[in-house]
Amino acid sequence: MSTDHKPMTAVHDVMHGAFDPKNLMLPRDYLQGREHIFQSSESLRWFIRSNRTELMRRGAIVAPAGRKMLVADAFDQAVVEIGAKRAALLGA
């Protein structure tokens, strides 16, 4: 089954009350436990800049109080799927 037509889970959850606000975190907090993926805060910032449109479409980045926060589970899923696409392009 293609994931292209799957609803944006994080956005859907927020709009339908199934969202856990504890899932929101600042980018610096998101890095904790994920150093094997993003070895520095600059690496995470580059990933966000490079994939901003896709991350916003997926509901992985929000700004509830005017500052950027990450929706951890949606962001994790985006990292895996964007990484898989990038690996396929590289022939990995």
URNORGI-V390379 format. One record per residue. N is the residue number from 1. PSI is psi in radians with two decimals (999 if undefined). OMEGA is omega in whole degrees, 0 to 359 (none if undefined). BURIAL is I if it has 24 or more other C-alpha atoms within 12 Angstrom, else O. Layout:
((N:PSI:OMEGA:BURIAL) (N:PSI:OMEGA:BURIAL))
This chain:
((1:2.32:181:O) (2:2.47:178:O) (3:-0.02:182:O) (4:-0.49:183:O) (5:0.13:179:O) (6:2.41:178:O) (7:2.63:177:O) (8:1.76:189:I) (9:-0.89:183:I) (10:-0.78:179:I) (11:-0.79:179:I) (12:-0.79:181:O) (13:-0.75:180:O) (14:-0.79:185:O) (15:-0.38:183:O) (16:0.29:172:O) (17:0.19:182:O) (18:0.31:186:O) (19:2.38:177:O) (20:1.98:182:O) (21:-0.36:177:O) (22:-0.26:179:O) (23:-0.21:177:I) (24:2.37:177:I) (25:2.68:175:I) (26:2.63:180:I) (27:-0.70:181:I) (28:-0.59:179:O) (29:-0.56:178:O) (30:-0.59:182:I) (31:-0.52:183:I) (32:2.13:182:O) (33:-0.04:180:O) (34:0.38:182:O) (35:-0.40:178:O) (36:-0.29:178:O) (37:-0.95:180:O) (38:1.86:187:O) (39:-0.11:178:O) (40:2.88:177:O) (41:-0.55:178:O) (42:-0.65:177:O) (43:-0.76:177:O) (44:-0.76:179:I) (45:-0.71:178:O) (46:-0.78:179:O) (47:-0.77:180:I) (48:-0.79:179:I) (49:-0.74:184:O) (50:-0.41:186:O) (51:0.36:186:O) (52:-0.85:183:I) (53:-0.82:180:O) (54:-0.71:180:O) (55:-0.68:178:I) (56:-0.71:179:I) (57:-0.63:182:O) (58:-0.13:183:I) (59:0.40:181:I) (60:-0.29:176:I) (61:2.28:177:I) (62:2.91:178:I) (63:1.22:186:O) (64:-0.52:181:O) (65:0.42:177:O) (66:0.00:174:O) (67:2.57:187:O) (68:2.28:174:O) (69:2.71:180:I) (70:2.45:173:I) (71:1.78:194:I) (72:-0.89:184:I) (73:-0.67:178:I) (74:-0.66:180:I) (75:-0.76:177:I) (76:-0.82:180:I) (77:-0.71:179:O) (78:-0.71:179:I) (79:-0.80:181:I) (80:-0.83:184:O) (81:-0.72:177:O) (82:-0.71:177:I) (83:-0.67:179:O) (84:-0.73:178:O) (85:-0.75:179:O) (86:-0.72:178:O) (87:-0.70:179:O) (88:-0.68:179:O) (89:-0.55:180:O) (90:-0.12:181:O) (91:0.42:182:O) (92:999:none:O))
